[in-house]
Amino acid sequence: MKKHTYLLMLLLVILVNTNVFAQNPPRHKQPRFNPREYKERMEKFVSKHAEFTQEEANKFFPIFHEMKEKQREIMKQIQQKKFSKPASGASDKEFQDVIMDIEKLKIQQAELEESYYKKMCKVVPAKKVFEAMIAEDLFHRNMLQGFDNHHSKDRPSKRSEAHPHGPHKAFTPVA
């Protein structure tokens, strides 16, 4: 009888704990990424910082988004090259070939940017194109900082504390 009571109490404790955990939703439910909302926020931010008129924004952003789409395609190719590296027994030449392929893609990306920036400067003053470039970088930095701040509750606040090999030390070249 004592054995059955003990088992019944143990089962009851397990069921109660399971039910309590099942009813508590996660504390930090991360909102889903919405590409349309992201694009709208980025355009608004860039337009404000570059001081675009509505007409300038209407001319600038189609070219800008076309460039970004082509850049994503090139970046996807670079990532494919990096993650489909030669087999472990591959020769040094095979690895050099992959490195050169990646570098050619980076050059292609730089040439693409150059041609698109020239197109942008034909429809919007160069100063505003430059300000838009700066604003885009700021937007991404702000987004990443917001992401970092959102998740900082779950990890150490200083990067050096989070590093698996201890704090980073300043690099001092040997003379």
C-alpha positions, -999 to +999 in steps of 0.1 A: +000+000+000+028+024+009+045+016-024+013+025-044+009+057-024+045+067-031+041+060-069+008+078-070+024+109-053+054+108-077+031+105-107+010+134-094+041+156-090+053+148-125+019+156-140+015+189-122+050+200-132+044+190-168+011+209-169+027+240-154+055+241-179+032+234-208+010+264-199+039+289-196+047+304-230+084+313-237+093+346-222+109+361-253+088+353-283+108+367-312+087+384-338+089+369-373+110+387-399+087+405-423+106+414-455+080+439-467+081+458-433+119+457-433+120+472-468+095+499-459+114+508-427+148+509-446+134+531-474+119+555-449+151+557-429+173+562-460+149+587-475+149+607-443+187+607-439+194+613-476+167+640-477+150+625-507+120+642-522+092+617-530+101+620-567+138+612-559+128+582-538+106+569-565+135+570-590+162+559-566+147+528-548+139+507-579+175+509-590+187+504-555+166+472-550+176+459-584+212+462-573+206+446-540+189+416-557+219+411-579+242+414-550+223+387-531+227+364-561+265+369-561+267+365-523+247+332-527+273+320-552+302+330-528+285+311-500+280+281-522+317+281-531+327+284-494+304+256-482+311+232-510+348+233-505+370+207-521+372+173-505+396+169-475+422+151-498+421+178-524+453+194-536+464+229-527+458+239-563+421+230-560+418+251-529+436+280-547+411+276-576+381+280-552+398+311-536+403+326-570+367+319-580+355+336-548+377+366-555+364+369-591+329+370-577+338+397-553+353+417-582+321+411-601+301+424-571+323+456-569+318+462-606+281+457-602+280+483-574+300+508-595+276+505-625+245+508-603+259+538-583+265+555-617+229+548-626+217+562-593+237+593-598+219+599-631+185+601-613+195+616-579+223+640-570+256+622-561+256+638-526+222+622-519+234+589-533+264+591-509+241+600-480+219+571-489+249+547-488+258+560-453+222+558-442+218+522-453+249+512-433+235+531-403+201+514-407+217+479-407+239+488-377+208+500-358+189+469-367+218+447-355+221+467-323+184+463-317+187+426-323+217+424-299+198+444-272+168+422-276+188+390-270+213+405-245+192+393-215+201+357-223+239+360-225+268+379-210+269+416-217+305+419-227+319+401-257+351+392-239+332+373-213+313+354-239+344+344-259+351+307-253+389+313-249+386+342-225+390+379-230+405+392-262+439+407-259+452+436-280+474+425-308+509+438-305+532+432-334+567+418-327+594+442-338 
